[in-house]
């Protein structure tokens, strides 16, 4: 089936505003989860750009319940039914990582544009397969690496590009991942098993490194040390033990394209002191980014800076223009929908104007490969030369 997205835009008169893009969410349940907490309100904040028209869930019954709760007219118990609907232009995949490949491939086979949560695949090979299919069918595939869409990160990128710190000499990140600490809850138990592809390395580290790269450029070489310091964790309510075979300590150092030295340390759980600190040090000034967790993709950070003869750091409020594309959520950085909505606004512009602001599947493959370099460096103890 040909994508209805292209036909919708082709039939729109040049003088009229493009019709809203019809969205179908895979994995929207009555319990909400990330889809209900972030994607639904993000789409609602952009009513002229998107309409949430469909969803699929694990069963027809759960789909019906979610449809009634969120007011979604088309509700199905399988992705195959959802992707065949002409009303659905953009398929958004919000389920657990092990199911991404099957669902994304189904949507692409039906000729749909796709937005998948990050990580795109359970490993690089799956991401490459999805990117290859999207390219062969000439379809746009996007991935939810939304840290680079967050207004504070976009402002930070502009500050650096405009020479606020002069030449960047080095950058350092210390971050806490929230999960992968001493305890777990039932909903997140699967992230402690490497086989599921939803690790501290792939999720908070991957999101944050992508945001860092959007500001300062990519790695050219790196070294890494990783460890699992808590091989067993306990349920936060029952105390039931659970083995953990993923890293809860990740330390990466290297060189960026500019020659700047980079150091990143992620820790599992939360610290009593610093949970997110990112410094950028240059020949003319310094920037500091702070927050309550290492999940930069939430956009809940504060910027400080000083340059020239200024010896004391001062807060750098994000100018209002960075919220202009999502006025309904202006300044609401405490909501999970905030950064996701900004990514949706950029995605709409990409589709309408043919731009490439939101990370696509090819970009996701590059990010997966960077994580492979980290794993290889940690496993072998050898410094890795990074290529795309």
C-alpha positions as a printed NumPy array, in Angstrom:
array([[  0.   ,   0.   ,   0.   ],
       [  1.405,   3.415,  -0.899],
       [  1.939,   5.836,   1.943],
       [ -1.008,   8.16 ,   2.4  ],
       [  1.422,  10.822,   3.616],
       [  2.663,  11.603,   0.129],
       [ -0.833,  11.678,  -1.347],
       [ -2.077,  13.986,   1.414],
       [  0.59 ,  16.575,   0.683],
       [  0.329,  16.176,  -3.084],
       [ -3.357,  17.089,  -3.011],
       [ -2.924,  20.153,  -0.805],
       [ -3.153,  23.468,  -2.718],
       [  0.001,  25.572,  -2.495],
       [ -1.933,  28.421,  -0.863],
       [ -3.405,  26.24 ,   1.9  ],
       [ -1.809,  24.913,   5.072],
       [ -0.836,  21.235,   4.83 ],
       [ -3.406,  18.884,   6.286],
       [ -2.568,  17.34 ,   9.648],
       [ -0.519,  14.149,   9.497],
       [ -2.495,  11.123,  10.645],
       [ -0.625,   9.273,  13.398],
       [ -0.959,   5.681,  14.523],
       [  0.84 ,   4.703,  17.739],
       [  2.017,   1.145,  18.288],
       [  2.037,   0.371,  21.992],
       [ -0.415,   2.913,  23.395],
       [ -2.139,   1.195,  26.309],
       [ -4.764,   2.177,  28.842],
       [ -1.957,   2.346,  31.432],
       [ -0.323,   5.083,  29.385],
       [  3.363,   4.284,  29.708],
       [  5.778,   6.41 ,  27.686],
       [  3.347,   6.654,  24.766],
       [  0.584,   8.063,  26.939],
       [  2.847,  10.224,  29.067],
       [  4.948,  11.774,  26.306],
       [  3.663,  11.107,  22.78 ],
       [ -0.058,  11.719,  23.251],
       [  0.314,  15.15 ,  24.919],
       [  3.129,  16.075,  22.519],
       [  0.85 ,  15.444,  19.539],
       [ -2.004,  17.293,  21.259],
       [  0.281,  20.329,  21.583],
       [  0.576,  20.437,  17.77 ],
       [ -3.079,  20.166,  16.623],
       [ -2.494,  21.837,  13.273],
       [  0.33 ,  19.457,  12.428],
       [ -0.887,  16.064,  13.676],
       [ -4.008,  14.048,  14.411],
       [ -3.815,  10.905,  16.534],
       [ -6.065,   8.646,  14.481],
       [ -5.079,   5.099,  15.353],
       [ -3.351,   2.766,  17.763],
       [ -2.482,  -0.869,  18.182],
       [ -1.981,  -2.764,  21.413],
       [ -1.266,  -6.308,  22.538],
       [ -4.893,  -7.406,  22.071],
       [ -8.139,  -6.143,  20.603],
       [ -9.541,  -5.703,  24.099],
       [ -6.636,  -3.604,  25.364],
       [ -6.655,  -1.593,  22.13 ],
       [-10.353,  -0.812,  22.551],
       [ -9.809,   0.306,  26.152],
       [ -6.904,   2.568,  25.141],
       [ -8.904,   3.997,  22.252],
       [-11.731,   4.917,  24.588],
       [ -9.404,   6.451,  27.164],
       [ -7.412,   8.579,  24.726],
       [-10.19 ,   9.281,  22.228],
       [ -8.503,   7.448,  19.34 ],
       [-11.027,   6.325,  16.693],
       [ -9.087,   3.434,  15.134],
       [ -7.938,   0.797,  17.634],
       [ -6.508,  -2.596,  16.661],
       [ -5.05 ,  -5.649,  18.317],
       [ -2.24 ,  -5.961,  15.754],
       [  0.158,  -3.661,  13.955],
       [ -0.741,  -5.324,  10.64 ],
       [ -4.258,  -3.911,  10.879],
       [ -3.042,  -0.463,  11.918],
       [ -0.542,   0.004,   9.085],
       [ -3.134,  -0.876,   6.435],
       [ -5.299,   2.116,   7.323],
       [ -5.262,   4.954,   4.783],
       [ -5.981,   7.431,   7.572],
       [ -2.612,   6.613,   9.172],
       [  0.336,   8.409,   7.569],
       [  2.953,   8.153,  10.323],
       [  3.432,   4.999,  12.403],
       [  5.026,   5.641,  15.813],
       [  6.612,   2.616,  17.51 ],
       [  6.765,   2.992,  21.315],
       [  7.084,  -0.599,  22.555],
       [ 10.046,  -2.38 ,  24.15 ],
       [ 13.229,  -2.65 ,  22.104],
       [ 13.048,  -6.401,  21.267],
       [  9.85 ,  -5.758,  19.256],
       [ 11.057,  -2.745,  17.262],
       [ 12.356,  -4.645,  14.241],
       [  9.178,  -6.657,  13.595],
       [  6.872,  -3.651,  13.967],
       [  9.005,  -1.177,  12.023],
       [  9.474,  -3.662,   9.177],
       [  5.69 ,  -4.182,   8.997],
       [  5.066,  -0.445,   8.78 ],
       [  7.735,   0.034,   6.104],
       [  6.358,  -2.897,   4.11 ],
       [  2.999,  -1.097,   4.102],
       [  4.655,   2.033,   2.704],
       [  4.371,   4.108,   5.877],
       [  6.637,   6.776,   7.287],
       [  7.931,   5.587,  10.679],
       [  9.076,   7.155,  13.917],
       [ 10.658,   4.581,  16.235],
       [ 11.769,   5.072,  19.783],
       [ 15.491,   4.771,  20.457],
       [ 17.275,   2.342,  20.359],
       [ 16.115,   1.661,  16.828],
       [ 16.998,  -2.021,  17.004],
       [ 18.162,  -4.661,  19.423],
       [ 21.717,  -4.208,  18.22 ],
       [ 23.335,  -2.709,  15.148],
       [ 22.419,  -5.508,  12.739],
       [ 18.684,  -4.936,  13.273],
       [ 19.093,  -1.165,  12.873],
       [ 21.   ,  -1.693,   9.618],
       [ 18.247,  -3.974,   8.307],
       [ 15.54 ,  -1.401,   8.996],
       [ 17.603,   1.435,   7.504],
       [ 18.248,  -0.623,   4.372],
       [ 14.553,  -1.386,   3.874],
       [ 13.547,   2.252,   4.384],
       [ 16.137,   3.394,   1.865],
       [ 15.183,   0.744,  -0.7  ],
       [ 11.52 ,   1.765,  -0.5  ],
       [ 12.37 ,   5.482,  -0.48 ],
       [ 10.558,   5.981,   2.83 ],
       [ 11.423,   8.378,   5.634],
       [ 12.323,   6.664,   8.88 ],
       [ 12.93 ,   8.71 ,  12.036],
       [ 14.293,   7.739,  15.445],
       [ 13.48 ,   9.233,  18.837],
       [ 16.864,  10.697,  19.739],
       [ 15.1  ,  13.836,  20.903],
       [ 17.789,  15.286,  23.199],
       [ 19.071,  17.347,  20.255],
       [ 15.541,  18.773,  19.803],
       [ 15.315,  20.084,  23.372],
       [ 15.398,  23.902,  23.466],
       [ 18.206,  24.016,  26.076],
       [ 20.382,  21.738,  23.92 ],
       [ 19.621,  23.706,  20.751],
       [ 20.495,  26.941,  22.578],
       [ 23.707,  25.352,  23.854],
       [ 24.629,  24.321,  20.311],
       [ 24.087,  27.878,  19.082],
       [ 26.14 ,  29.347,  21.926],
       [ 29.072,  27.118,  21.037],
       [ 28.692,  27.726,  17.303],
       [ 28.555,  31.493,  17.87 ],
       [ 31.846,  31.389,  19.786],
       [ 30.628,  31.84 ,  23.364],
       [ 33.504,  29.708,  24.698],
       [ 35.894,  30.338,  21.823],
       [ 37.665,  27.188,  20.69 ],
       [ 36.385,  24.177,  22.636],
       [ 39.274,  22.603,  24.518],
       [ 37.477,  19.872,  26.428],
       [ 34.127,  18.665,  27.681],
       [ 33.172,  16.486,  30.649],
       [ 29.952,  14.711,  31.642],
       [ 29.109,  13.039,  34.959],
       [ 25.638,  11.498,  35.011],
       [ 23.372,   9.166,  36.96 ],
       [ 21.056,   6.908,  34.997],
       [ 18.228,   6.619,  37.537],
       [ 17.605,   2.958,  36.81 ],
       [ 20.313,   0.291,  36.935],
       [ 20.809,   1.047,  40.616],
       [ 20.27 ,  -1.093,  43.702],
       [ 16.527,  -1.647,  43.184],
       [ 14.044,  -2.207,  40.365],
       [ 10.303,  -2.086,  39.766],
       [  8.244,  -4.661,  37.893],
       [  7.739,  -2.466,  34.842],
       [ 11.466,  -1.983,  34.243],
       [ 12.811,  -5.438,  35.121],
       [ 13.626,  -6.189,  31.48 ],
       [ 16.312,  -3.466,  31.277],
       [ 18.625,  -5.49 ,  33.522],
       [ 19.064,  -8.233,  30.884],
       [ 21.528,  -7.461,  28.089],
       [ 19.559,  -9.657,  25.655],
       [ 16.722,  -7.105,  25.612],
       [ 18.864,  -4.282,  24.216],
       [ 17.57 ,  -1.674,  26.678],
       [ 20.703,  -1.065,  28.726],
       [ 22.235,   1.908,  30.474],
       [ 24.656,   2.121,  27.562],
       [ 21.961,   2.141,  24.889],
       [ 19.347,   4.348,  26.584],
       [ 20.608,   7.203,  28.827],
       [ 24.208,   7.045,  27.595],
       [ 23.088,   6.781,  23.955],
       [ 20.606,   9.649,  24.254],
       [ 23.073,  11.896,  26.049],
       [ 25.988,  11.156,  23.725],
       [ 23.76 ,  11.999,  20.762],
       [ 22.874,  15.325,  22.371],
       [ 26.551,  15.986,  23.078],
       [ 27.47 ,  15.17 ,  19.476],
       [ 24.795,  17.562,  18.184],
       [ 26.513,  20.375,  20.105],
       [ 30.208,  19.49 ,  19.792],
       [ 30.581,  16.95 ,  16.969],
       [ 31.271,  13.242,  16.756],
       [ 33.975,  11.08 ,  18.327],
       [ 37.025,  10.236,  16.218],
       [ 38.613,   7.914,  18.78 ],
       [ 37.761,   6.596,  22.224],
       [ 38.749,   4.378,  25.128],
       [ 36.291,   2.838,  27.585],
       [ 36.001,   1.071,  30.906],
       [ 32.751,  -0.587,  31.937],
       [ 31.729,  -2.687,  34.923],
       [ 28.754,  -4.357,  36.553],
       [ 29.218,  -3.391,  40.182],
       [ 25.829,  -4.725,  41.287],
       [ 25.376,  -8.186,  39.748],
       [ 22.145,  -8.574,  41.727],
       [ 19.423,  -6.016,  42.422],
       [ 16.243,  -6.253,  44.487],
       [ 12.615,  -5.375,  43.85 ],
       [ 11.813,  -2.06 ,  45.501],
       [  8.691,  -3.443,  47.227],
       [  9.13 ,  -7.206,  47.666],
       [ 12.905,  -7.446,  47.917],
       [ 12.943, -10.238,  45.319],
       [ 16.444, -10.566,  43.823],
       [ 17.096, -10.153,  40.117],
       [ 20.392, -10.807,  38.331],
       [ 21.829,  -7.894,  36.354],
       [ 24.194,  -8.663,  33.474],
       [ 24.483,  -5.152,  32.025],
       [ 26.971,  -2.416,  32.867],
       [ 26.109,  -0.037,  35.69 ],
       [ 29.38 ,   1.89 ,  35.318],
       [ 30.504,   3.334,  31.967],
       [ 33.53 ,   5.582,  31.598],
       [ 34.462,   6.791,  28.115],
       [ 37.195,   9.2  ,  27.105],
       [ 38.272,  10.27 ,  23.659],
       [ 38.74 ,  12.932,  21.029],
       [ 36.038,  14.776,  19.09 ],
       [ 36.215,  15.92 ,  15.467],
       [ 37.323,  19.374,  16.6  ],
       [ 40.232,  17.927,  18.567],
       [ 38.498,  18.607,  21.883],
       [ 39.075,  16.064,  24.659],
       [ 35.916,  14.39 ,  26.003],
       [ 35.231,  12.452,  29.195],
       [ 31.871,  10.842,  30.05 ],
       [ 31.051,   8.821,  33.176],
       [ 27.602,   7.247,  33.644],
       [ 26.616,   5.546,  36.903],
       [ 23.598,   3.364,  37.68 ],
       [ 20.938,   4.605,  40.088],
       [ 20.953,   8.108,  41.57 ],
       [ 23.662,   9.886,  43.539],
       [ 23.226,  11.94 ,  46.681],
       [ 25.32 ,  14.629,  45.047],
       [ 25.603,  15.177,  41.287],
       [ 23.132,  13.488,  38.938],
       [ 23.908,  15.456,  35.786],
       [ 26.799,  17.791,  35.145],
       [ 28.082,  18.671,  31.679],
       [ 30.863,  21.196,  31.292],
       [ 32.235,  22.7  ,  28.096],
       [ 35.54 ,  24.506,  28.521],
       [ 37.015,  26.779,  25.844],
       [ 39.661,  29.373,  25.189],
       [ 37.235,  32.264,  25.819],
       [ 34.676,  30.903,  28.253],
       [ 32.931,  28.038,  30.007],
       [ 29.449,  26.511,  29.933],
       [ 27.816,  24.298,  32.541],
       [ 24.659,  22.202,  32.133],
       [ 23.011,  20.679,  35.219],
       [ 19.981,  18.519,  35.873],
       [ 18.448,  15.92 ,  38.152],
       [ 19.118,  12.863,  35.956],
       [ 21.363,  11.65 ,  33.183],
       [ 18.471,  11.452,  30.723],
       [ 19.296,  14.5  ,  28.613],
       [ 16.449,  13.527,  26.257],
       [ 13.957,  14.834,  28.836],
       [ 15.337,  18.353,  28.341],
       [ 15.11 ,  19.148,  32.053],
       [ 18.413,  20.967,  32.41 ],
       [ 19.662,  24.436,  33.327],
       [ 22.466,  26.331,  31.584],
       [ 25.103,  28.547,  33.178],
       [ 28.031,  30.284,  31.551],
       [ 30.803,  32.849,  31.805],
       [ 33.174,  34.282,  29.25 ],
       [ 35.847,  36.9  ,  28.82 ],
       [ 36.547,  38.794,  32.05 ],
       [ 33.497,  37.363,  33.849],
       [ 34.828,  35.158,  36.64 ],
       [ 31.487,  33.904,  37.982],
       [ 29.064,  31.655,  36.135],
       [ 25.586,  33.09 ,  35.599],
       [ 22.382,  31.365,  34.506],
       [ 21.657,  31.547,  30.787],
       [ 17.861,  31.327,  30.412],
       [ 16.762,  29.749,  27.153],
       [ 15.397,  32.521,  24.898],
       [ 11.683,  32.324,  24.112],
       [ 12.353,  31.82 ,  20.394],
       [ 13.499,  28.243,  21.087],
       [  9.951,  27.415,  22.244],
       [  8.298,  29.122,  19.28 ],
       [  7.573,  25.949,  17.296],
       [  5.573,  24.45 ,  20.201],
       [  3.86 ,  27.442,  21.847],
       [  1.407,  25.255,  23.768],
       [  4.248,  23.863,  25.888],
       [  6.399,  26.995,  26.105],
       [  8.621,  26.756,  29.146],
       [  7.055,  23.502,  30.412],
       [ 10.313,  21.588,  30.725],
       [  8.99 ,  19.598,  33.676],
       [  6.695,  17.545,  31.425],
       [  7.777,  14.412,  29.568],
       [  6.005,  15.718,  26.468],
       [  8.129,  18.86 ,  26.221],
       [ 11.145,  17.617,  24.261],
       [  9.137,  15.014,  22.336],
       [  6.822,  17.772,  21.086],
       [  9.782,  19.775,  19.811],
       [ 11.014,  16.7  ,  17.95 ],
       [  7.552,  16.275,  16.4  ],
       [  7.565,  19.921,  15.293],
       [ 10.925,  19.415,  13.59 ],
       [  9.742,  16.148,  12.058],
       [  6.756,  17.906,  10.511],
       [  9.083,  20.503,   8.987],
       [ 11.362,  17.746,   7.667],
       [  8.449,  16.09 ,   5.891],
       [  7.046,  19.339,   4.522],
       [ 10.342,  20.896,   3.443],
       [ 12.54 ,  17.872,   2.731],
       [ 15.003,  18.815,   5.482],
       [ 16.895,  16.393,   7.738],
       [ 16.809,  17.814,  11.258],
       [ 15.353,  14.851,  13.162],
       [ 17.706,  11.841,  13.279],
       [ 16.813,   9.27 ,  10.628],
       [ 17.466,   5.533,  10.452],
       [ 20.908,   6.058,   8.895],
       [ 21.799,   8.307,  11.824],
       [ 20.503,   5.664,  14.231],
       [ 22.836,   3.107,  12.641],
       [ 25.767,   5.466,  13.207],
       [ 24.797,   5.874,  16.848],
       [ 24.445,   2.097,  17.297],
       [ 27.923,   1.68 ,  15.828],
       [ 29.347,   4.201,  18.283],
       [ 27.976,   2.098,  21.134],
       [ 29.644,  -0.926,  19.528],
       [ 32.958,   0.95 ,  19.609],
       [ 32.44 ,   1.611,  23.321],
       [ 31.757,  -2.079,  23.937],
       [ 34.767,  -3.097,  21.872],
       [ 37.051,  -0.67 ,  23.676],
       [ 35.857,  -1.89 ,  27.074],
       [ 36.152,  -5.566,  26.121],
       [ 39.592,  -5.409,  24.516],
       [ 41.147,  -2.565,  26.47 ],
       [ 42.242,  -1.095,  23.139],
       [ 41.616,   2.446,  21.948],
       [ 39.182,   2.529,  19.02 ],
       [ 39.328,   4.677,  15.902],
       [ 35.742,   5.712,  15.213],
       [ 34.292,   5.882,  11.72 ],
       [ 30.71 ,   6.267,  10.523]])
